[in-house]
Amino acid sequence: MAVILAVAAGVLLLLSMQSRMSQAERRAARLEHKLDLILGHLGLREEDPRLAEVAALLRDDKKIQAIKVYREITGAGLAEAKDAVERMA
């Protein structure tokens, strides 16, 4: 019985840690989005040279791959990456 309780406690702890990590990641993404808005308002752009790969994929009509690469580069969520790639198109 003690072993089952220990395993259950371990699983709960692991789930709690994953929840916190994803919460921190969501917070970071929101902060990055806000920073992007501020930079855009000021007329400043931070260009990542790897975004050229996203543009090339768009030119080749590979929108889904472009979104995937954009997410890998920026760490953006799916909806944010889709919006950004569609703006690039």
matplotlib code that plots the C-alpha trace (Angstrom):
import matplotlib.pyplot as plt

x = [0.0, 2.8, 4.4, 1.2, 1.0, 4.6, 4.1, 0.9, 2.6, 5.5, 3.0, 1.2, 4.5, 5.5, 2.2, 2.5, 6.0, 4.8, 1.9, 4.3, 6.7, 4.0, 2.6, 6.1, 6.4, 3.0, 4.1, 7.3, 5.4, 3.0, 6.0, 7.7, 4.5, 4.2, 7.8, 7.2, 4.2, 6.3, 9.2, 6.6, 5.1, 8.5, 9.3, 12.1, 12.5, 14.5, 15.1, 16.3, 18.3, 16.6, 13.3, 14.5, 13.9, 10.3, 9.9, 11.4, 8.9, 6.1, 7.3, 7.2, 3.6, 4.7, 2.7, 2.5, 6.2, 6.7, 4.6, 6.6, 9.9, 8.6, 7.6, 11.1, 12.8, 10.7, 9.1, 5.7, 2.5, 0.6, -1.9, 0.7, 3.0, 0.1, -0.9, 2.7, 3.3, 0.1, 1.2, 4.5, 2.7]
y = [0.0, 2.4, 1.8, 2.7, 5.9, 6.8, 6.2, 8.2, 11.1, 10.9, 11.1, 14.0, 15.9, 15.3, 16.5, 19.6, 20.4, 20.0, 22.4, 25.0, 24.7, 25.2, 28.1, 29.7, 29.1, 30.7, 33.7, 34.0, 33.8, 36.6, 38.8, 38.2, 39.1, 42.3, 43.2, 42.6, 44.9, 47.6, 47.2, 47.4, 50.6, 52.2, 51.2, 48.8, 45.3, 42.4, 40.2, 36.6, 35.5, 32.1, 33.8, 33.7, 30.0, 30.7, 33.1, 30.5, 27.9, 30.3, 31.0, 27.2, 27.0, 25.1, 27.0, 24.3, 23.7, 27.5, 27.6, 24.7, 26.4, 29.7, 28.0, 26.4, 29.7, 31.9, 29.5, 30.9, 29.0, 27.5, 30.3, 33.1, 31.4, 30.9, 34.5, 35.7, 33.4, 34.6, 38.2, 37.3, 35.7]
z = [0.0, 0.9, -2.5, -4.3, -2.3, -3.1, -6.8, -6.8, -5.0, -7.5, -10.5, -8.9, -8.3, -11.9, -13.2, -11.0, -12.3, -15.9, -15.3, -13.8, -16.7, -19.3, -17.3, -17.3, -21.0, -21.6, -19.6, -21.5, -24.8, -23.7, -22.6, -26.0, -27.8, -25.8, -26.5, -30.2, -30.1, -28.3, -30.9, -33.7, -32.2, -32.1, -35.6, -34.6, -35.9, -34.6, -37.6, -37.2, -40.2, -40.0, -40.9, -44.5, -44.4, -43.4, -46.3, -48.7, -47.5, -48.1, -51.6, -52.2, -50.9, -47.8, -45.3, -42.7, -42.8, -42.6, -39.4, -37.9, -38.6, -37.3, -34.1, -33.8, -34.3, -32.1, -29.6, -30.5, -29.9, -32.8, -33.2, -32.9, -35.4, -37.8, -37.6, -38.0, -41.0, -42.6, -42.2, -43.9, -46.9]

ax = plt.figure().add_subplot(projection="3d")
ax.plot(x, y, z, "-o")
ax.set_aspect("equal")
plt.show()
